[in-house]
């Protein structure tokens, strides 16, 4: 897969990572519905030079951690260095599913649903950056490391992998090998599953990049020193580049892999990755020090949008923010969410009223300067997911004060003492405690104040938890622990390529921060994993039903989708985001037209 199924979670300080994959947009205009329109491609013309060095900026206030392992990395910034240099083994379609039987891939993927088997065939020309062949043993070693009982710090291993026959016994130390993974020959591995779910095609219970067997075995000798092993600091690569020089926390120089099986397609001989802080990014870009930078923030965009030495391209992102209600608690012993019928927002009409009290479009246009746009339905399927999942006719909350007041009246929340604020059904004072973070943006307080003022307009008394914005760490700890002093909270997710939402809102998921579940949603989630979902029409209908039902039950209020902005310096001859999303244009295929970046 071009990108892995987990990239970082934006909603808290947790180190969960969620892999992303790309999708296409038919036109040269972004599909964003925000006020700002972006091009998705640029053609600067010019004559390509030979042996140029592409300079890629990684926008981050934190240094690289330096764990350059495409399977077990811990930070998204480290993965940004790997995704176009040494990660990615399988082609994906427009819905981000694994393509079958692509002979030209580094490893060919074939699924036999009847036999419940996946066959992986290594390309005969695939070699490591030390010149040795990539073999079936490398694939098996990677799976062995994934399930290794001694690797107790492994955050990648989940019960998703236990659909592989024998994986649980191996992970529990009851078996010396994974019985369901067999070597057919030096280039072929067969993986036997206990059941085949459609989510397998999105990488569930599946590894999408492989590690070198010798480096795995060396690193596995002492897991207390795992992060120091060459598997992570100087990994071998079968991708277009290998890491030649690493400056701790600051930069990485990647050089073309002389043994890459498509080395004639590599136009860029060197790529230098450099961490750039948000405060310095605008100046660095304008000075021509960076050719390419993804995920620009609003502040950086404002600083470079009129720059003459390049262009900002944009497309809808895999991101959604929301306002969630605390509707229960997570029972650790049972391993599931338990809904509280007495939660302050237990009545769906109250939750709907919160939604109708806010002008979501105005917040996204004014506070986020048109770079975000109002999410619809559940909010989990932004336009970037493509037509199979994104509902262009999805419903969203629009401000309707009278409707909000009527819903609250019907729910029994009325102002009984004449102070303009509503009491609960028993006539007692009702205050909703709101957890919202200080994420370092100059509009953080304005955003919180706007929400609170909107809700007060319909008689809802909402106060900030502890009377102030929360630090991301405090927010994370208290929201995940179901702090009883939190009734509503504002969060966000960086969404993964797997569209199945069970990991975020399922009844057993610790990440289901609203702690809401219902028979209807549980049945929907079960349907999404059924064998019927190998039929695209049934798949689309099932996801549409879930999306609608979730929106009707309102565990959270979808807030915004965002625009992913990418800086492209003029010395890059041409770049098309849509083609890059589909794998039709690779970073190594870009061409430079001068030795230095345009200023």
C-alpha positions in Angstrom: 0.0 0.0 0.0 1.3 3.4 -0.8 0.6 4.6 2.7 -0.1 2.7 5.8 -3.4 2.4 7.6 -2.6 4.5 10.6 -1.3 8.1 10.9 -1.3 10.2 14.0 -4.4 10.8 16.0 -5.1 14.5 16.2 -7.7 14.3 18.9 -5.3 13.8 21.8 -1.7 13.5 22.7 -1.9 9.8 22.4 0.7 8.1 20.2 -1.8 6.2 18.1 -0.9 6.4 14.5 -3.2 6.0 11.5 -2.2 5.2 8.0 -3.4 7.3 5.2 -3.9 6.6 1.5 -4.8 8.9 -1.3 -7.7 9.3 -3.6 -8.4 11.3 -6.8 -10.3 14.4 -7.7 -11.5 14.6 -11.3 -10.7 18.3 -11.9 -7.7 20.5 -11.4 -9.6 22.4 -8.7 -9.7 21.1 -5.2 -12.9 19.3 -4.1 -12.7 21.4 -0.9 -16.0 23.2 -0.2 -14.1 25.9 1.8 -14.0 29.6 0.8 -10.4 29.2 -0.6 -10.1 27.4 -3.9 -6.8 25.5 -4.7 -5.3 24.0 -7.7 -4.3 20.4 -7.4 -1.5 20.5 -10.0 1.2 22.8 -11.3 3.3 22.7 -14.5 6.3 25.1 -14.3 7.9 23.9 -17.5 11.7 24.2 -18.1 14.4 21.7 -18.9 15.3 19.1 -16.3 18.8 19.0 -14.8 20.7 15.8 -13.9 21.6 14.7 -10.4 19.6 17.4 -8.6 18.8 17.2 -4.8 15.1 17.6 -3.8 14.7 19.5 -0.5 11.7 18.3 1.5 10.5 20.2 4.5 8.8 18.4 7.5 6.6 20.9 9.3 7.0 20.1 13.0 7.8 21.8 16.3 9.4 18.6 17.5 12.6 16.9 16.2 12.6 13.5 14.4 12.8 10.7 16.9 15.0 8.8 14.5 13.2 5.4 14.6 13.1 4.9 10.8 11.3 1.6 10.8 8.4 1.6 8.2 6.5 -1.0 10.2 7.2 0.0 13.9 7.8 3.7 13.7 6.3 5.8 16.5 5.9 9.3 15.1 4.2 10.5 12.0 7.2 12.8 11.2 9.5 9.8 11.0 7.1 8.1 8.6 7.0 11.2 6.4 10.7 10.5 5.7 10.1 6.9 4.9 6.8 6.9 2.9 8.4 8.0 -0.4 11.8 6.5 0.1 11.5 3.0 1.5 7.9 2.2 2.4 5.0 1.1 0.2 4.9 -2.4 -1.4 1.4 -2.8 -2.9 -0.7 -0.8 -5.3 -4.1 0.4 -4.1 -7.3 1.4 -6.0 -9.3 4.7 -5.6 -11.0 3.3 -2.5 -7.5 2.6 -1.0 -7.9 -1.2 -1.2 -5.1 -3.5 -2.1 -5.0 -4.4 -5.8 -4.6 -8.0 -6.7 -2.2 -9.7 -9.0 -0.2 -6.6 -10.0 3.0 -8.3 -11.5 4.8 -5.0 -11.5 4.5 -4.4 -7.7 7.5 -5.1 -5.4 5.4 -7.9 -4.0 2.3 -9.3 -5.7 -0.8 -9.8 -3.6 -3.4 -12.5 -4.3 -6.4 -13.3 -2.2 -8.3 -16.6 -2.3 -11.5 -16.0 -0.3 -12.6 -19.6 -0.5 -9.3 -21.0 0.8 -9.0 -18.0 3.2 -5.5 -17.5 2.0 -3.3 -14.7 0.8 -0.3 -15.4 -1.4 2.6 -13.0 -1.5 5.0 -13.3 -4.4 8.3 -11.2 -4.3 9.3 -9.6 -7.6 12.2 -11.5 -9.0 14.2 -8.3 -9.4 13.6 -6.9 -5.9 16.8 -6.3 -4.0 17.8 -4.7 -0.7 20.0 -1.6 -0.8 23.0 -3.9 0.0 22.5 -5.8 -3.2 21.0 -9.0 -1.7 17.7 -10.4 -2.9 14.5 -9.8 -1.0 13.1 -13.2 -0.2 10.1 -15.0 1.5 12.2 -15.2 4.6 12.1 -11.4 5.0 8.3 -11.4 4.9 8.1 -14.2 7.5 10.7 -12.4 9.7 8.6 -9.3 9.7 5.4 -11.1 10.7 7.5 -13.0 13.4 8.6 -9.6 14.8 5.0 -8.3 14.8 3.9 -11.2 16.9 7.0 -11.6 19.1 6.0 -12.0 22.7 9.2 -10.5 23.9 8.6 -7.2 22.0 6.4 -5.8 24.8 6.6 -2.2 23.6 5.0 -3.1 20.3 2.1 -0.7 19.8 1.4 -2.1 16.3 0.3 -5.6 17.4 -3.5 -5.8 17.8 -6.1 -8.5 17.8 -6.5 -7.7 14.1 -3.5 -9.9 13.5 -5.0 -12.8 15.3 -7.2 -13.7 12.3 -3.9 -15.2 11.0 -3.9 -18.9 11.9 -1.5 -19.6 14.8 -0.6 -15.9 15.4 -2.3 -15.8 18.9 -0.5 -19.0 20.0 2.8 -17.6 18.8 2.2 -14.2 20.5 1.2 -16.0 23.7 4.4 -18.1 23.6 2.5 -21.3 23.0 4.1 -21.9 19.6 7.6 -21.4 18.2 6.3 -20.2 14.8 3.1 -18.9 13.2 1.4 -22.0 11.8 -0.6 -20.0 9.3 2.4 -18.4 7.6 4.3 -20.8 5.3 7.1 -20.5 2.8 6.1 -22.0 -0.5 9.5 -21.2 -2.1 12.2 -18.5 -1.8 9.9 -15.9 -3.3 6.5 -17.0 -2.2 4.7 -16.8 1.2 1.2 -18.1 1.9 -0.8 -16.7 4.8 -3.8 -18.6 6.1 -6.6 -16.7 7.9 -9.3 -18.1 10.1 -11.7 -15.7 8.4 -11.5 -13.2 5.6 -13.0 -9.9 6.2 -13.3 -7.0 3.7 -11.1 -4.9 6.0 -8.2 -7.2 5.0 -8.1 -5.3 1.7 -7.5 -2.1 3.7 -4.6 -3.7 5.6 -6.4 -5.1 8.6 -4.3 -8.0 10.0 -1.8 -7.4 7.2 1.7 -5.9 6.9 2.3 -3.6 3.9 6.1 -3.1 4.1 8.7 -5.7 5.0 11.9 -5.6 6.9 15.2 -7.3 6.3 15.5 -10.7 8.0 19.1 -10.3 9.2 18.4 -6.9 10.7 15.2 -8.2 12.4 17.1 -11.1 14.0 19.8 -8.8 15.2 17.3 -6.3 16.7 15.3 -9.1 18.3 18.3 -10.3 20.5 17.7 -7.5 23.0 14.4 -5.6 23.0 15.6 -3.3 25.7 17.9 -1.8 23.0 15.5 -2.2 20.1 15.4 1.5 19.2 19.2 1.6 18.8 19.3 -1.4 16.4 20.3 -0.8 12.8 16.8 -2.1 11.8 15.6 1.3 13.0 18.6 3.7 12.7 20.1 2.4 9.4 17.4 0.2 7.8 18.0 -1.6 4.6 15.6 -0.5 1.9 14.1 -2.2 -1.2 12.5 1.2 -2.1 13.9 3.9 -4.5 16.1 5.3 -1.7 18.2 4.4 1.3 19.3 6.6 4.2 22.8 7.8 3.7 23.2 10.4 6.4 21.1 11.2 9.5 21.6 14.3 11.6 19.9 13.5 14.9 16.5 15.0 15.1 17.2 17.5 12.3 17.6 16.0 8.8 18.0 12.9 6.7 19.8 12.6 3.4 18.3 9.8 1.2 20.3 8.6 -1.8 19.0 6.6 -4.8 19.1 2.9 -4.2 21.5 1.5 -6.9 19.7 -1.9 -6.6 16.1 -0.5 -6.9 14.2 -2.7 -9.3 13.0 0.4 -11.2 16.1 2.4 -10.9 15.8 3.8 -14.4 12.6 5.6 -13.3 14.4 7.5 -10.5 14.8 11.1 -11.7 15.8 12.6 -8.3 19.2 11.2 -7.2 19.1 12.6 -3.6 16.3 13.8 -1.3 17.1 15.9 1.8 14.5 15.9 4.5 14.7 18.7 7.0 12.6 19.5 10.0 11.2 23.1 9.8 9.4 24.7 12.8 6.0 26.4 12.0 7.5 29.8 13.2 10.3 29.6 10.6 8.5 27.8 7.7 7.3 30.9 5.8 10.7 32.4 5.7 12.4 29.1 4.8 9.9 28.6 1.9 10.3 32.1 0.6 14.0 31.8 0.7 13.9 28.8 -1.6 15.4 26.5 1.0 12.5 24.0 0.7 11.1 22.6 -2.6 8.2 20.6 -1.2 6.3 20.6 2.0 3.0 18.9 2.9 0.4 19.7 5.5 0.9 23.4 5.8 -0.8 25.0 8.8 -3.2 28.0 8.4 -0.4 30.3 9.7 2.2 29.0 7.2 -0.3 29.3 4.4 -1.1 32.9 5.3 2.6 33.6 5.2 3.3 32.1 1.7 0.0 32.3 -0.2 1.3 35.3 -2.2 4.8 34.1 -2.6 6.1 34.3 -6.2 8.7 31.4 -6.0 6.2 28.6 -6.0 2.6 27.6 -5.4 0.4 26.2 -2.7 -1.7 23.2 -4.0 -4.6 21.9 -2.0 -7.1 19.0 -1.6 -9.5 17.8 1.1 -7.6 16.1 3.9 -8.2 12.9 5.8 -9.2 14.9 8.9 -12.3 15.6 10.8 -13.0 17.6 14.0 -16.1 17.2 16.1 -17.8 18.2 19.4 -18.5 15.1 21.4 -20.8 14.3 24.3 -19.8 12.2 27.3 -22.6 9.7 27.3 -21.2 6.9 29.4 -18.0 5.3 30.7 -15.5 2.7 29.5 -15.7 -0.4 31.7 -12.1 -1.8 31.6 -13.1 -5.1 33.1 -15.7 -5.7 30.4 -13.7 -4.0 27.8 -16.6 -2.0 26.5 -18.4 1.3 26.7 -21.4 1.4 29.0 -24.0 4.1 28.2 -25.2 6.3 31.1 -29.0 6.9 30.7 -28.6 9.8 33.1 -25.8 11.7 31.2 -26.6 15.4 30.9 -27.0 15.0 27.1 -28.6 11.5 27.2 -31.6 12.8 25.3 -30.9 13.0 21.6 -33.0 16.2 21.3 -30.5 17.9 23.6 -27.6 16.9 21.4 -29.5 18.0 18.3 -30.1 21.4 20.0 -26.4 21.9 20.6 -26.0 21.3 16.9 -28.7 23.8 15.7 -27.4 26.5 18.1 -24.1 26.9 16.2 -23.3 28.5 12.8 -20.7 25.9 11.8 -20.2 27.4 8.3 -19.3 30.8 9.8 -16.8 29.3 12.2 -15.0 27.4 9.5 -15.0 30.4 7.2 -14.1 33.1 9.7 -11.9 31.4 12.3 -10.3 29.0 9.9 -10.2 31.5 7.1 -12.0 29.3 4.6 -9.4 26.5 4.9 -11.9 24.2 6.6 -15.5 23.4 5.7 -18.4 22.0 7.6 -18.5 18.2 7.9 -21.7 16.3 7.1 -23.5 13.1 8.4 -21.1 11.3 10.8 -18.1 13.4 9.6 -16.1 10.2 9.1 -16.2 10.3 5.3 -14.7 13.5 3.9 -14.5 14.1 0.1 -11.0 12.7 0.0 -12.4 9.3 0.6 -14.0 9.2 -2.8 -17.5 8.6 -4.1 -17.8 5.1 -2.5 -17.9 6.7 1.0 -18.3 10.4 0.7 -21.9 11.5 0.5 -22.1 14.7 -1.5 -25.7 15.2 -0.4 -24.9 14.5 3.3 -26.8 16.5 5.9 -25.2 19.0 8.3 -26.3 21.2 11.1 -27.2 24.8 10.2 -27.9 27.4 12.8 -31.6 27.5 13.7 -32.1 29.1 17.1 -35.9 28.5 17.3 -35.5 24.8 16.3 -32.9 24.4 19.0 -35.1 26.0 21.6 -38.1 23.9 20.7 -36.0 20.7 21.0 -34.8 21.7 24.4 -38.4 22.5 25.5 -39.5 19.1 24.3 -36.6 17.5 26.2 -37.9 19.2 29.4 -35.0 21.6 29.7 -36.6 24.9 30.6 -35.7 28.2 32.2 -37.6 28.0 35.5 -36.0 30.9 37.4 -36.0 33.5 34.6 -32.2 34.0 34.4 -32.1 33.0 30.7 -30.4 29.7 31.3 -32.3 26.3 31.3 -32.6 24.0 34.3 -32.8 20.2 34.0 -36.1 18.2 34.0 -36.2 18.4 37.8 -35.8 22.2 37.9 -32.2 22.0 39.1 -29.3 24.1 37.7 -27.8 22.5 34.7 -24.2 23.3 33.6 -22.3 21.5 30.8 -18.6 21.4 31.3 -16.7 21.8 28.1 -13.2 20.4 27.4 -11.4 22.2 24.6 -7.7 22.4 24.1 -5.1 25.2 23.8 -3.2 23.9 20.7 -1.1 27.0 20.3 -3.2 28.8 17.7 -4.1 32.5 18.2 -7.8 31.6 17.7 -8.1 28.9 20.4 -9.9 31.1 22.9 -12.0 32.7 20.2 -13.2 29.3 19.1 -14.2 28.3 22.7 -15.9 31.6 23.3 -17.9 31.3 20.0 -19.2 27.9 21.0 -20.2 29.0 24.5 -21.9 32.2 23.3 -23.9 30.2 20.6 -25.1 27.7 23.2 -26.0 30.4 25.7 -28.2 32.0 23.0 -30.6 29.0 23.3 -30.4 28.9 27.1 -27.6 26.3 27.5 -25.1 27.1 30.3 -21.8 25.9 29.1 -18.5 26.6 31.0 -14.9 25.6 30.3 -13.6 22.8 32.4 -11.7 24.5 35.3 -12.6 27.8 33.7 -9.8 27.7 31.1 -8.5 26.0 27.9 -6.8 22.7 28.6 -3.3 21.6 27.6 -3.3 18.7 25.1 -1.9 16.4 27.6 -4.4 17.3 30.3 -7.2 17.0 27.7 -6.0 13.5 26.7 -5.7 12.2 30.2 -9.0 13.4 31.4 -11.1 12.7 28.3 -9.7 9.2 28.0 -10.3 8.6 31.7 -13.9 9.7 31.5 -13.4 12.5 34.0 -16.9 13.2 35.5 -16.2 16.9 35.3 -16.3 16.7 31.5 -19.7 16.7 29.7 -18.8 17.8 26.2 -15.4 18.0 24.5 -13.9 19.2 21.2 -11.6 16.7 19.4 -10.4 15.7 16.0 -9.1 12.6 14.2 -6.6 12.0 11.5 -8.5 9.3 9.6 -7.1 6.1 8.3 -7.4 4.5 4.9 -9.6 1.7 6.4 -13.2 3.2 6.2 -14.5 0.8 8.9 -15.1 3.1 11.9 -15.1 0.3 14.6 -11.7 1.4 15.9 -13.0 4.9 16.7 -16.7 4.3 17.7 -17.1 0.6 18.2 -18.6 -0.6 21.5 -15.3 -2.2 22.6 -12.9 0.5 21.4 -11.1 2.6 24.1 -11.0 5.4 21.5 -14.8 5.7 21.5 -14.5 8.8 23.7 -18.2 9.5 23.7 -18.7 6.0 25.2 -21.9 5.8 23.2 -23.2 2.6 21.6 -26.6 1.4 20.5 -28.1 -1.8 19.0 -28.5 0.0 15.6 -24.9 1.1 15.4 -23.6 -2.2 16.6 -25.6 -4.0 13.9 -24.3 -1.6 11.3 -20.7 -2.2 12.3 -21.2 -6.0 12.2 -22.6 -5.6 8.7 -19.6 -3.7 7.5 -17.4 -6.7 8.3 -19.6 -9.3 6.6 -18.7 -11.3 3.5 -21.4 -9.3 1.6 -19.1 -6.3 1.7 -16.9 -7.7 -1.1 -19.7 -6.4 -3.3 -19.1 -2.7 -4.0 -22.8 -1.8 -4.3 -23.6 -3.5 -1.0 -20.6 -2.0 0.6 -21.6 1.5 -0.5 -25.1 1.0 0.8 -24.0 -0.4 4.1 -21.6 2.5 4.7 -24.3 5.0 3.7 -26.7 3.5 6.2 -24.1 3.6 9.0 -23.3 7.2 8.2 -26.9 8.3 8.3 -27.8 6.3 11.4 -24.8 7.7 13.3 -25.8 11.2 12.3 -29.3 10.6 13.5 -28.2 9.4 16.9 -25.7 12.3 17.3 -23.0 10.9 19.6 -20.9 13.8 18.4 -21.5 16.9 16.3 -19.4 16.9 13.1 -17.5 20.1 13.0 -15.1 20.5 10.1 -13.1 18.9 7.4 -9.9 20.5 6.4 -7.7 21.2 3.4 -4.3 19.5 3.0 -2.0 22.2 1.6 1.3 21.4 -0.2 4.0 23.9 -1.1 5.7 23.3 -4.5 8.8 25.4 -5.4 9.0 26.6 -9.0 12.1 24.5 -9.7 9.9 21.4 -9.6 9.0 20.9 -13.3 5.5 19.6 -12.6 3.5 17.9 -9.9 -0.1 16.6 -9.7 -1.6 15.7 -6.4 -4.3 13.5 -7.9 -1.7 11.5 -9.8 0.5 11.2 -6.7 -2.5 10.0 -4.7 -3.2 7.3 -7.2 0.5 6.3 -7.4 0.6 7.5 -11.0 3.3 10.0 -10.1 6.0 9.2 -7.5 8.2 11.6 -5.6 11.3 9.9 -7.2 9.9 10.7 -10.7 9.8 14.5 -10.2 12.2 16.6 -12.1 14.1 19.7 -11.1 14.9 22.5 -13.5 17.7 24.3 -11.5 20.4 23.6 -9.0 18.8 25.8 -6.3 15.3 26.6 -5.2 13.6 29.7 -6.7 13.4 32.6 -4.3 
